[in-house]
Every structure is written in C-alpha cells, then in structure tokens.
Amino acid sequence: MEITSNTELPSIREEIELRTSDGEVLVGELAFPKDKPVKVTLITLHPLPTHGGFMDSHLLRKMANRLPELLSAAVLRFNTRGTTSPRGTSTGSFADGIGERFDVEAAVKFCSERNLPKPWLIGWSFGTELAIKYGPDLDISGAILLSPPLRRATQQDLERWQDVPIPLVALVPELDEFLNPDQAREKFSVLPKAKLLAFDGEKHLWVGEGATRRVLNAIAQEVSPGSSPLPTSY
C-alpha cells in the first residue's frame, strides 16, 4: 500500500488534556507505537490560530498518522489556548505568543511525567516562534522549525540558544513569502550553531505529498539519524 496524504498507519491514539500553570486546559492527542517502545517524542506546535492553525494542520496530522509506526515516535498534538479543532476547544484566548509560554511548558511537563524519551519541539510557522522563545528554558533534546517567519522571536531569543547544548534546526522553503533561505541565513547568523536546510521549490505551507515526505524525512534524520528516508509504502 502506498502511503498517501490520508494514510493512517497503526498506532495507539489517546485523547489528553494539558493543564497549564496559569489555569488553562488544553485539549490534545497523543499518538504512540502500538507494538514497540517509543524511541523519540515529537511535541508539535501548530501554526497561527488566528489564521487557521490548529493541532490538525496537515503536517502535524500526518506526523501523528505515520511516525508512531515508521519512526517509533510518540507524537503529541494540542490546541494552544483559545484554539478550536474537531478534538475540542482549549480554554483561554490567543495571547500572541506570550501566554502560550505556559502551553509549551505544560506539553513538555506532560511528556516528562509520562516518561516519554527524547522530547523534541517541532514548530510550524507560529509554532516556531514558541519553540525559539521558550525552548532554551525547557528539558528537551532539540527543536526543529518548519517555515520560521521570525516575526515574534527576536535576535535575543535566538542568541539564547547558544548557551544550551541542544540543536536548533530550521527547514526553510525556497519560496516562503515570510522568510526565504537567504533571509534566514542573515537572521540566523547570530546563532552560528543553527542548522539551516533550504528546500527548493517549496512554499510556507508545504502543500502536497512530495513536500510532506521531504519534511518528515528531514525530521526523521535529525531526531533519529539513519532513519531517513522513511518508507513510502506499507
């Protein structure tokens, strides 16, 4: 069977709630392997909720549908405060990346309490801002940024990563209207250890199965070296 955009491979899916230190309740889902131990944990941070981003944004949904089986990964998806999806609505209201600090902290704490190994933050667009701003303060293995716009995250936020011994990897589409590879190289120059990967022909939203495979293969290679390319059939 060829793996396509709607393929859902075997996994255990658990509806979860995250409780933040400032009293919000965030709805989400944890997907993990059915018949094998978890080797790595992906904590996903969705695109801008005021522009349609939520826990089911397509790349995040496909991570949950495929990577528990293909990568032995646990994939945590959740709606940040005030965000709605078919899973439900998280309490609170959009806080422009400030109050969401507590959301990211709650997600990392949840994974720690569940003894999930090697937690990585996987942010997409707005989610990359949260990963950049708050990742250095958290007990994580690293962060991967998909289409980072660098609108809310500052130069100072990037520089803080120099003081923590974990990787920061950015996947930058060639045709991204918010931050293309040349602009990204300039912005990330304050953080020499940052790894930038440019993707020719791709756009901010990574539309199509080909784009999805490129993203998932790049994530797999970073969090579990040697695991890429992932199978395209099952």
FIMIDREN-344301 format. One record per residue (C-alpha): residue in three letters; x, y, z. Coordinates in Angstrom, 1 decimal. Example, Ala and Ser with C-alpha at 12.3 -4.5 7.8 and 13.67 -1.06 7.14 Angstrom:
FIMIDREN-344301
<'ALA',<12.3,-4.5,7.8>>
<'SER',<13.7,-1.1,7.1>>
//
This chain:
FIMIDREN-344301
<'MET',<0.0,0.0,0.0>>
<'GLU',<1.4,3.4,-1.0>>
<'ILE',<1.4,5.9,1.8>>
<'THR',<-0.6,9.0,0.8>>
<'SER',<-2.0,12.1,2.4>>
<'ASN',<-4.9,10.3,4.1>>
<'THR',<-3.0,7.1,5.2>>
<'GLU',<-3.2,6.4,8.9>>
<'LEU',<-0.8,3.7,9.9>>
<'PRO',<-1.2,1.6,13.1>>
<'SER',<-0.8,3.5,16.4>>
<'ILE',<-2.5,4.0,19.8>>
<'ARG',<-4.3,7.3,19.9>>
<'GLU',<-5.2,8.8,23.3>>
<'GLU',<-7.2,12.0,23.9>>
<'ILE',<-5.4,14.0,26.5>>
<'GLU',<-5.7,17.3,28.4>>
<'LEU',<-2.8,19.6,29.4>>
<'ARG',<-3.2,21.8,32.4>>
<'THR',<-1.1,25.0,32.4>>
<'SER',<0.4,26.6,35.4>>
<'ASP',<-1.8,29.7,34.8>>
<'GLY',<-5.0,27.6,34.9>>
<'GLU',<-5.9,26.8,31.3>>
<'VAL',<-6.9,23.4,30.0>>
<'LEU',<-5.6,22.5,26.5>>
<'VAL',<-7.1,19.6,24.5>>
<'GLY',<-4.9,17.3,22.5>>
<'GLU',<-4.0,13.9,21.4>>
<'LEU',<-1.0,11.6,22.0>>
<'ALA',<-0.2,9.0,19.3>>
<'PHE',<2.4,6.3,20.0>>
<'PRO',<3.5,3.0,18.6>>
<'LYS',<1.3,0.0,19.0>>
<'ASP',<3.7,-2.9,19.5>>
<'LYS',<7.1,-1.3,20.1>>
<'PRO',<8.7,1.0,22.6>>
<'VAL',<8.8,4.8,22.0>>
<'LYS',<12.3,5.9,20.8>>
<'VAL',<11.7,9.7,20.4>>
<'THR',<9.0,12.2,21.2>>
<'LEU',<7.7,14.9,19.0>>
<'ILE',<5.9,17.8,20.7>>
<'THR',<4.2,19.7,17.9>>
<'LEU',<3.4,23.4,18.0>>
<'HIS',<0.8,24.4,15.4>>
<'PRO',<0.7,27.5,13.0>>
<'LEU',<-1.1,30.7,13.9>>
<'PRO',<-4.6,30.0,15.3>>
<'THR',<-5.9,33.4,14.1>>
<'HIS',<-5.1,32.3,10.6>>
<'GLY',<-6.4,28.8,10.7>>
<'GLY',<-3.6,26.9,12.5>>
<'PHE',<-4.6,24.2,15.0>>
<'MET',<-3.5,20.7,16.1>>
<'ASP',<-4.8,19.2,12.9>>
<'SER',<-2.8,21.4,10.5>>
<'HIS',<-1.8,18.9,7.8>>
<'LEU',<1.8,18.3,8.5>>
<'LEU',<1.1,17.7,12.2>>
<'ARG',<-1.7,15.4,11.5>>
<'LYS',<0.4,13.4,9.1>>
<'MET',<3.2,13.1,11.7>>
<'ALA',<0.7,11.5,14.1>>
<'ASN',<-0.7,9.3,11.3>>
<'ARG',<2.7,7.9,10.2>>
<'LEU',<5.6,8.4,12.6>>
<'PRO',<4.5,6.2,15.5>>
<'GLU',<4.8,3.3,13.1>>
<'LEU',<7.6,4.4,10.8>>
<'LEU',<9.8,6.1,13.4>>
<'SER',<8.7,4.5,16.8>>
<'ALA',<7.8,8.1,17.8>>
<'ALA',<5.3,9.4,20.2>>
<'VAL',<3.6,12.5,18.6>>
<'LEU',<1.9,15.0,20.9>>
<'ARG',<-0.5,17.4,19.2>>
<'PHE',<-2.6,20.0,21.1>>
<'ASN',<-4.5,23.2,20.6>>
<'THR',<-2.9,26.2,22.2>>
<'ARG',<-5.0,28.4,24.4>>
<'GLY',<-8.3,29.6,22.7>>
<'THR',<-7.8,27.3,19.7>>
<'THR',<-10.5,25.0,18.3>>
<'SER',<-10.3,21.8,16.3>>
<'PRO',<-12.6,18.7,16.0>>
<'ARG',<-10.9,17.5,19.2>>
<'GLY',<-12.4,20.5,21.1>>
<'THR',<-11.5,23.9,22.2>>
<'SER',<-8.7,24.8,24.6>>
<'THR',<-9.7,27.3,27.3>>
<'GLY',<-8.3,30.8,27.4>>
<'SER',<-7.7,33.1,24.5>>
<'PHE',<-4.9,33.8,21.9>>
<'ALA',<-2.0,35.6,23.7>>
<'ASP',<0.2,36.5,20.7>>
<'GLY',<2.9,34.1,21.7>>
<'ILE',<3.3,35.4,25.3>>
<'GLY',<0.8,33.4,27.3>>
<'GLU',<1.5,30.4,25.1>>
<'ARG',<4.7,30.0,27.0>>
<'PHE',<2.7,28.2,29.7>>
<'ASP',<1.2,26.0,27.0>>
<'VAL',<4.6,24.8,25.8>>
<'GLU',<5.8,24.3,29.3>>
<'ALA',<2.7,22.1,30.1>>
<'ALA',<3.3,20.0,27.0>>
<'VAL',<6.9,19.3,28.0>>
<'LYS',<5.9,18.6,31.6>>
<'PHE',<3.3,16.1,30.3>>
<'CYS',<5.8,14.2,28.3>>
<'SER',<8.2,14.1,31.3>>
<'GLU',<5.5,12.8,33.6>>
<'ARG',<4.7,10.1,31.0>>
<'ASN',<8.4,9.2,30.8>>
<'LEU',<8.4,9.8,27.1>>
<'PRO',<12.0,9.8,25.8>>
<'LYS',<14.0,12.4,23.8>>
<'PRO',<11.4,15.1,23.5>>
<'TRP',<11.8,17.5,20.5>>
<'LEU',<9.8,20.6,19.9>>
<'ILE',<8.5,20.6,16.3>>
<'GLY',<7.1,24.0,15.5>>
<'TRP',<5.5,25.2,12.3>>
<'SER',<5.2,28.9,11.4>>
<'PHE',<3.8,30.5,14.6>>
<'GLY',<4.8,27.3,16.4>>
<'THR',<8.5,28.0,15.6>>
<'GLU',<8.2,31.3,17.4>>
<'LEU',<7.2,29.5,20.6>>
<'ALA',<10.0,26.9,20.1>>
<'ILE',<12.6,29.6,19.7>>
<'LYS',<11.4,31.8,22.6>>
<'TYR',<10.9,29.1,25.2>>
<'GLY',<12.9,26.1,24.2>>
<'PRO',<16.1,27.1,25.9>>
<'ASP',<14.3,27.0,29.3>>
<'LEU',<12.9,23.5,28.9>>
<'ASP',<14.3,20.0,29.3>>
<'ILE',<14.2,19.0,25.6>>
<'SER',<16.5,17.2,23.2>>
<'GLY',<16.3,19.9,20.5>>
<'ALA',<13.9,21.9,18.3>>
<'ILE',<13.0,21.7,14.6>>
<'LEU',<11.5,24.8,12.9>>
<'LEU',<9.2,24.4,9.9>>
<'SER',<8.9,27.7,7.9>>
<'PRO',<10.1,30.0,10.6>>
<'PRO',<8.8,33.6,10.0>>
<'LEU',<10.7,35.2,12.8>>
<'ARG',<8.0,37.8,13.5>>
<'ARG',<7.8,37.4,17.2>>
<'ALA',<11.1,35.7,18.0>>
<'THR',<13.9,38.2,18.3>>
<'GLN',<17.6,38.2,17.8>>
<'GLN',<18.0,38.0,21.5>>
<'ASP',<15.8,34.9,21.6>>
<'LEU',<18.0,33.2,19.0>>
<'GLU',<21.2,34.2,20.8>>
<'ARG',<19.9,32.4,24.0>>
<'TRP',<20.2,29.1,22.1>>
<'GLN',<24.0,29.5,22.1>>
<'ASP',<24.0,28.8,25.8>>
<'VAL',<22.2,25.5,25.7>>
<'PRO',<23.7,22.2,24.5>>
<'ILE',<20.9,21.2,22.2>>
<'PRO',<20.4,21.6,18.4>>
<'LEU',<18.2,24.1,16.6>>
<'VAL',<17.3,23.1,13.0>>
<'ALA',<15.3,25.2,10.6>>
<'LEU',<13.6,23.9,7.4>>
<'VAL',<13.2,26.9,5.1>>
<'PRO',<11.2,26.7,1.9>>
<'GLU',<12.8,28.4,-1.1>>
<'LEU',<9.6,30.3,-2.0>>
<'ASP',<8.5,31.1,1.6>>
<'GLU',<6.8,34.5,1.4>>
<'PHE',<7.7,35.3,5.1>>
<'LEU',<11.3,34.2,5.3>>
<'ASN',<13.2,32.7,2.4>>
<'PRO',<16.6,30.9,2.7>>
<'ASP',<18.8,34.0,2.0>>
<'GLN',<16.8,36.0,4.6>>
<'ALA',<17.0,33.1,7.0>>
<'ARG',<20.8,32.9,6.7>>
<'GLU',<21.1,36.5,7.6>>
<'LYS',<18.7,36.3,10.5>>
<'PHE',<20.2,33.1,12.0>>
<'SER',<23.7,34.4,11.6>>
<'VAL',<23.6,35.5,15.3>>
<'LEU',<23.4,31.8,16.1>>
<'PRO',<26.3,30.0,14.4>>
<'LYS',<25.3,26.6,15.6>>
<'ALA',<21.9,26.8,14.0>>
<'LYS',<21.4,24.3,11.1>>
<'LEU',<19.5,25.7,8.1>>
<'LEU',<18.1,23.4,5.5>>
<'ALA',<16.8,25.0,2.3>>
<'PHE',<14.1,23.3,0.3>>
<'ASP',<13.9,24.2,-3.4>>
<'GLY',<10.5,24.8,-4.9>>
<'GLU',<8.6,24.6,-1.6>>
<'LYS',<6.3,27.2,0.0>>
<'HIS',<5.4,28.1,3.5>>
<'LEU',<2.5,25.6,3.7>>
<'TRP',<4.4,22.6,2.3>>
<'VAL',<1.5,21.6,0.1>>
<'GLY',<1.4,18.1,-1.5>>
<'GLU',<2.6,14.6,-0.7>>
<'GLY',<6.1,15.4,-2.0>>
<'ALA',<6.5,18.3,0.4>>
<'THR',<5.2,16.2,3.3>>
<'ARG',<7.7,13.4,2.6>>
<'ARG',<10.6,15.9,2.4>>
<'VAL',<9.6,17.4,5.8>>
<'LEU',<9.1,14.1,7.5>>
<'ASN',<12.3,12.7,6.2>>
<'ALA',<14.2,15.7,7.4>>
<'ILE',<12.7,15.4,10.8>>
<'ALA',<13.4,11.7,11.0>>
<'GLN',<17.1,12.3,10.1>>
<'GLU',<17.5,14.9,12.8>>
<'VAL',<15.8,13.1,15.7>>
<'SER',<16.9,9.6,14.7>>
<'PRO',<20.0,9.7,12.5>>
<'GLY',<20.0,7.0,9.8>>
<'SER',<16.2,6.5,9.8>>
<'SER',<15.7,8.6,6.6>>
<'PRO',<14.3,8.2,4.0>>
<'LEU',<11.1,6.8,5.5>>
<'PRO',<9.2,4.1,3.7>>
<'THR',<6.7,5.3,1.1>>
<'SER',<4.7,2.1,1.2>>
<'TYR',<3.4,-0.1,4.0>>
//
